[in-house]
């Protein structure tokens, strides 16, 4: 039996469509880290985000409470990857709030209040 169908050939300057199968796997040494916050910087080449956890130290009667901030991991992203992460986070925060309600911070600084040290969420 002969097949008389002709396979369409791409026109000049028309990109050829290909199917891509994406396989996802974790490296053996991949570790999870629960972070309570992130800090970062960027330059023309990349974005650097450090994820941290805080360890409060007991006050020794001085009224000053020390908190040791430990960076658990740092991620370095290309500008395009940073933009993709931003879009992903924005969409997933919206999805989260649609399912569970708005995300609120614990406290807001009072207008004109300039504390000598930063008040951290959950430690006031």
N, C-alpha and C positions, 0 to 999 in steps of 0.2 A: 504494500500500500504506500502510495507516494503522498507526501505532504506538500501541498502547493502554497502554504502560507509563507509570506516573506517576512523575515525579521527586519524591523525598522532599524535603519542605521542612523546614528546621531548626526545631526547637521553640523556643519563647520562652526566652531566657536561655541557649541552647546556642550556644557559639561556632561560627562557620562555619569549616570546614576549607578552607584554600587551599594550593596547591602553590607552593613557592618554589624557584626555580632560582638557585643561587649561582654567580657568575662570579668567578674569581680572576685578578688581573693585578698586575704590578709597575709602580710608577711608573718613568719613564725614568731619574730620578736616584737610584733605589734602589741603595744600596751595601752590600756585605757587609763585616763586621768580625769577625775572629777574636778572641775574648775569652778570657783565662785566668781571669777572675773578675768578680764583680759586687758592688757595694755599693749601699745604698739607704736611703731613709727613707719614711715614710708619715705622713699626717695624716687628718683626717676626710674630706677631699675626694678624695685620690688617693694612689697609690703611685708613687714615683720610683725607677727602677733605672738605675744607671750601670754600663756594661760597660767594663772596662779591660784594658790590657796593660801589662806591666812591662818597663822597659829598664834592666838593671843597668849601673852605671858601674864602670870598672876601679878597683880599690883603689890608692891612692897610698902604700902602705906604712904607713898609720896603723892598719890592722886593722879599720877601719870600711868597710863596703861600702855604697854608696849605690845605691838603686833608684829610678828615676823612674817613677812610676805615671801612665800617660796614659789618660784617659777617652776612648774612641772614640765612644761614643754614649750618649744618655740616653733612656729610654723613660718616658713618663708614662701611667699606667693608671688607669681608674676602679676603685673597689673591686670591682665585678662582673667586670671584665676581669682584675684581679689574681687573683681567685678562680678564674676559668677557666684562666688561665695556670698557677696552682698545680696544679690538677687535671691539666692536660695534661702538665706536667713530671713529676708523680708517676707517671702512667700510662706515660709514655715511658721514664723511668728504670727502672721495673719491667720493661718489655719489653726494654730494652737488657741488663739484668742477666740476664734469662732466656736471651737469645741468646748473650751473650758472657761471662757470669760477673760476680761482684760488682765494684763500683767501690771501690777503696781509695785513701785519701790516702797520700802518701809517708811522712809521719812523724807521730807523736803526741807532744805535749808530756808531759814526765815530771810525775808528781804533785808538787804543791807548787812546781814550777819557775815562777818569775815573771821572765822575761827583761826586760831594759831596752828591748829593741826586739823587734819581731815577727819571728819566723822564718817566711819565706815558703816555700810549697811549691816545690820544685825549685831553691832557691837556697842551701840549707844545705850 
